[in-house]
Amino acid sequence: MRYLLPVALLLYFAAASGGSAQTTAATADGPLKVENYYRVKWGGMGEFLRVYRKQHEALLREMMRQGHIAQVTVEMPFTHMGGSPRWDVRTTIVYQHGADGVGAGAAYKAAIAAARARLFPDKATFEAEEAKRGAVTEDHWDVVIEPAA
């Protein structure tokens, strides 16, 4: 599974490009908030968090240091309520530059690729670790948050 460029975001921006000029401008130019939800297989939370913090969160923090991301928050629910989809980890990311900040822009793509190569020079080890995280991930979905008009 790839987590750096969520498919849901690409679909969102493809749909937004056919929408009103106001919607497209708001998502392309200003900050954009995205919530990423993960449901982890029972017994796999320790492995998920170990790899997530070591690799994915490290890349997000580097993108934050470089100014592509304004804020990263990682949260876990204290309890699980009935009647709603269970999620175990929620990451909220505020991208500085809208669509350009989530992989649609060449500058962000180049920056994330360079950071990944610098932080994790052994590509095979990086991918093996991500496979471990993927193996304990039961479900993953993204929600693009728009401010209320």
C-alpha positions in Angstrom: 0.0 0.0 0.0 1.2 3.5 -0.7 0.3 6.2 1.8 2.3 9.2 0.5 -0.1 10.0 -2.3 -3.6 8.9 -1.3 -5.8 8.0 -4.2 -8.8 9.6 -2.6 -7.1 13.0 -2.8 -6.4 12.6 -6.4 -10.0 11.7 -7.1 -11.1 14.7 -5.0 -9.0 17.1 -7.0 -10.0 15.6 -10.3 -13.6 16.2 -9.4 -12.9 19.7 -8.0 -11.3 20.8 -11.3 -14.7 20.4 -13.0 -16.4 22.4 -10.2 -16.8 26.0 -9.6 -13.8 28.4 -9.8 -14.2 29.2 -6.1 -13.9 25.6 -5.1 -10.9 25.0 -7.3 -9.1 28.1 -6.2 -9.7 27.4 -2.5 -8.3 23.9 -2.7 -5.4 24.8 -5.0 -4.1 27.9 -3.4 -4.8 27.9 0.4 -4.0 25.4 3.1 -5.7 22.1 2.9 -6.6 19.8 5.8 -6.7 16.0 5.2 -7.6 13.4 7.8 -6.2 9.9 7.3 -7.8 7.1 9.2 -6.3 3.7 9.8 -8.0 0.6 11.2 -5.3 -1.9 12.5 -5.8 -5.6 12.8 -6.2 -6.9 16.3 -2.7 -7.5 17.9 -0.9 -5.4 15.2 -0.9 -2.0 16.8 2.6 -2.2 18.2 4.1 -3.1 14.7 1.9 -0.5 13.0 3.0 2.3 15.3 6.7 1.3 15.2 6.8 1.4 11.4 4.5 4.4 11.1 6.6 6.6 13.5 9.9 5.4 12.1 9.0 6.0 8.4 5.7 7.7 7.5 5.6 10.2 10.4 9.3 11.0 9.9 8.6 11.9 6.2 5.6 14.1 7.2 7.7 15.8 9.9 10.5 16.5 7.3 7.9 18.0 4.9 6.7 20.1 7.8 10.3 21.2 8.4 10.6 22.2 4.8 7.4 24.2 4.8 5.2 22.0 2.7 3.1 21.0 5.7 1.9 23.4 8.3 0.7 20.8 10.9 0.7 17.1 11.6 -1.4 15.6 14.4 -1.5 11.8 15.2 -4.3 10.7 17.5 -5.8 7.5 18.9 -9.2 7.2 20.4 -9.4 6.6 24.1 -12.5 4.3 23.7 -14.4 2.9 20.7 -18.1 3.9 20.4 -20.6 1.6 18.8 -22.5 2.6 15.7 -19.6 4.2 13.8 -16.7 2.8 11.8 -13.9 1.8 14.0 -10.6 3.6 13.5 -7.5 3.2 15.5 -5.2 6.0 14.3 -6.1 9.3 12.8 -3.5 11.5 11.2 -4.5 15.1 10.4 -2.3 16.9 8.0 -2.6 20.6 7.0 -0.8 21.0 3.7 0.4 24.6 3.1 -0.3 24.8 -0.6 -3.6 23.0 -1.3 -3.4 20.6 -4.2 0.3 21.3 -4.6 0.8 20.1 -1.1 -0.6 16.6 -1.5 1.4 15.4 -4.4 -0.2 17.2 -7.3 2.6 19.7 -7.5 6.0 19.0 -8.9 7.8 20.8 -6.1 6.2 18.6 -3.4 6.8 15.4 -5.4 10.5 16.3 -5.8 10.8 17.3 -2.1 9.2 14.1 -0.8 11.3 11.9 -3.1 14.5 13.6 -2.0 13.6 13.4 1.7 12.7 9.7 1.4 16.0 9.0 -0.4 18.0 10.9 2.2 16.2 9.6 5.3 15.9 6.0 4.0 18.7 5.3 1.6 18.1 1.5 1.7 15.0 1.3 -0.6 14.5 -2.4 -0.1 14.5 -2.0 3.7 12.1 0.9 3.5 9.7 -1.1 1.3 9.9 -4.2 3.5 9.0 -2.1 6.6 6.1 -0.5 4.7 4.9 -4.0 3.8 4.9 -4.9 7.5 2.8 -1.9 8.2 0.5 -2.7 5.3 0.1 -6.3 6.6 -1.3 -5.2 9.9 -3.5 -2.4 8.4 -7.0 -3.7 8.1 -8.4 -0.5 6.4 -7.3 3.0 5.4 -9.3 6.0 4.2 -8.7 9.7 3.7 -11.1 12.6 4.2 -10.5 16.0 2.7 -11.9 18.7 5.0 -13.3 21.9 3.6 -14.1 24.9 5.7 -17.8 25.6 6.0 -18.8 28.4 3.7 
